[in-house]
């Protein structure tokens, strides 16, 4: 019998809980979001369980076969001599057969490790299957007790609602729920860098998996400050939409610069309509250098549209800071907008487009952040309650 999930097990942010319609269907009107307190308690409960059952320092990090240029490969190269402990960092070797099946060989497995950190960007269903195979191997072959999945990028996050823009139910699959549900039997916890939607954490909670949504905004800002002189009275943070307001607000506080906020509606596919700024916000932008932070660059349609609007309001320049550089067809022309002064992104995933054709793109490594996160977790840190990591959690109290 198929086990049903119980979405009411956790406290949801008001207005963002799943509802049941008149026909008995579970409807996600907005991306579901669990409360800050629920997330803290859930993570800490698992922390206590780990402390009680195992020695947290008896661990191994396993980097799954990385994509070309993504942070997993860099992390493996820098940590493969056992930076965190006595176990060398393991990796996987994939062997493909003519019929489409694959075999996964684990190089340098530790037979004694009780806690396993699997590091992998999740771009495709094959990546999910690889995570499950490796987790199953360590638990059911070698006897490991806990599996933590560390994802610099986790896909499947856009299909987080099942209604259309008119509020009508659409019989479409909820990709993020299905993807995380498939990990339930294999993964105990997840650490995800800049998930696109709060549904990532909420769906994980529904399946009993604590998930820490981490934003690398501070790392990116520190790298930006090495390249651009941020003079508070000359800069403005631009918030592209409500989904990024939290990170943008923290950036404004960190850099001590004001912020303005656009709102947007997605008409269809990649078409975006941007509302005008208020008269007061227009005056803030005029003559200023602007800074925008967003989670993912696909066609660059959103930031291009915002750049057009900002140009009309008299902005001098726009520094674009992106986390996941996806770059699907169409980005090549939009990235040439004359207002763009610098474009920074991370190596969280392999871009689809060839970023070498654009000279103004600077790639920032997430490797130091991965080291911080895993090192702190080995010590049992609760990210929500820690002074260093609390500002990185994409969740308001």
C-alpha positions, 0 to 999 in steps of 0.5 A, spaced: 500 500 500 502 506 498 504 511 504 500 517 504 504 524 506 501 528 512 502 535 510 498 537 517 504 534 521 508 541 521 506 548 522 505 552 516 506 559 515 499 562 514 496 562 507 502 557 505 499 551 507 496 545 502 488 545 502 483 540 500 478 543 495 471 541 494 473 535 490 478 532 495 484 534 492 490 537 495 491 544 492 497 548 493 495 555 491 502 558 494 508 554 494 508 551 501 512 553 507 513 551 514 514 556 520 521 557 522 520 554 529 518 548 526 524 547 522 528 549 528 525 543 532 525 538 526 533 539 525 534 539 532 530 533 534 535 529 528 541 532 531 539 529 538 538 523 535 545 523 531 548 525 538 545 519 541 546 513 536 553 515 533 560 518 534 559 524 529 566 524 528 566 518 525 564 520 518 565 520 510 564 525 505 562 522 498 562 526 492 558 523 486 561 524 479 561 531 478 559 535 472 564 539 469 566 545 472 561 545 478 563 545 485 563 538 487 569 537 483 573 542 486 571 540 493 573 533 491 580 535 489 581 540 495 578 535 500 580 528 498 586 527 503 581 527 509 581 535 510 575 534 515 578 527 519 581 520 518 577 518 512 579 520 505 573 523 501 570 518 496 568 519 489 564 515 484 566 512 478 560 511 473 560 505 468 555 505 462 552 499 459 549 499 452 542 497 454 542 504 458 544 501 465 549 504 469 554 501 475 556 505 480 563 504 483 565 507 490 573 509 490 576 509 497 569 507 501 570 507 509 567 501 511 567 503 518 564 510 517 557 511 521 555 518 518 555 519 510 555 526 507 553 525 500 555 531 496 552 532 489 548 537 485 542 534 482 540 536 475 537 530 472 533 524 474 539 520 474 543 524 479 537 522 484 538 515 482 545 515 483 544 518 490 539 513 492 544 507 490 550 510 493 546 511 500 543 504 499 550 502 499 553 505 505 547 503 509 545 496 507 552 494 505 556 497 510 552 499 515 552 506 516 547 510 520 545 516 517 546 520 510 546 527 509 545 530 502 549 536 501 546 539 494 549 545 491 544 545 486 537 542 487 532 542 481 525 540 480 523 546 484 519 550 479 513 546 479 511 548 486 503 549 485 498 546 482 493 552 480 494 556 474 494 564 474 487 564 475 486 560 481 484 554 477 486 547 479 491 544 474 492 536 473 499 537 473 505 533 477 508 536 483 515 535 481 519 537 487 514 533 492 515 527 487 523 528 487 524 529 494 519 523 496 523 518 492 529 520 497 525 518 503 528 511 504 535 513 503 536 520 506 536 522 513 537 530 512 538 535 506 542 541 506 540 545 499 544 551 497 539 557 495 532 553 493 528 556 488 522 555 492 520 554 500 516 548 497 523 544 497 523 545 505 516 544 506 516 537 501 522 534 505 518 536 512 512 532 509 516 526 508 520 526 514 527 529 512 529 536 515 532 540 510 536 546 511 535 552 506 542 556 505 543 562 502 550 564 499 549 571 499 554 573 504 560 569 500 557 573 494 557 580 497 564 579 500 567 577 493 563 583 490 566 588 494 573 585 492 571 587 485 567 593 486 567 599 491 560 599 495 559 606 497 553 606 501 550 613 498 551 611 491 548 604 491 541 601 492 539 594 492 534 592 487 529 586 490 527 582 483 521 579 487 518 577 493 521 570 493 528 574 494 526 579 498 529 576 505 536 575 502 536 582 499 534 585 505 539 582 509 544 584 503 542 591 504 543 591 512 550 588 511 552 593 506 548 599 509 545 601 503 537 602 501 533 597 497 527 598 492 522 592 490 519 590 484 513 586 483 512 581 477 507 576 474 509 571 470 504 571 464 506 565 460 513 561 460 518 566 460 514 572 459 515 577 465 511 583 467 514 588 471 510 593 475 513 600 476 516 602 482 513 607 487 515 615 485 519 615 492 523 608 489 524 612 483 527 617 486 532 613 490 534 609 484 536 615 480 543 616 479 545 610 483 549 604 482 544 598 483 545 591 485 541 585 484 541 578 487 537 572 484 537 565 485 537 563 478 539 565 471 535 561 466 534 566 459 536 572 463 529 575 462 527 577 469 534 581 470 534 584 463 527 586 464 529 590 470 535 593 467 530 596 462 526 599 467 532 601 471 535 605 465 528 608 464 529 611 472 536 613 471 540 608 474 547 608 472 549 601 472 547 594 475 551 589 478 548 582 477 549 577 483 546 570 481 547 563 485 545 558 479 547 560 472 543 555 468 543 559 462 538 556 457 538 559 450 536 566 449 541 569 455 547 570 450 543 576 447 540 579 454 547 578 458 549 584 453 545 589 456 549 596 457 547 597 464 550 591 466 557 593 470 558 586 472 555 579 473 557 574 478 555 567 479 557 561 483 559 554 480 553 550 484 551 547 477 554 546 470 551 551 466 547 549 459 550 555 455 557 556 454 559 562 459 566 563 456 563 567 450 561 573 455 567 576 458 563 580 464 561 573 468 565 572 474 564 565 477 565 565 485 566 558 488 562 555 493 567 550 496 569 554 502 561 555 504 561 547 503 567 546 508 563 551 513 557 547 512 559 540 513 564 542 518 559 545 523 554 540 522 560 535 524 560 539 531 552 538 531 551 546 530 544 547 529 544 552 523 538 556 525 541 558 532 548 559 530 550 566 529 554 565 523 549 561 519 543 564 522 543 569 517 544 564 511 538 561 513 532 562 507 527 563 513 524 568 517 522 568 524 
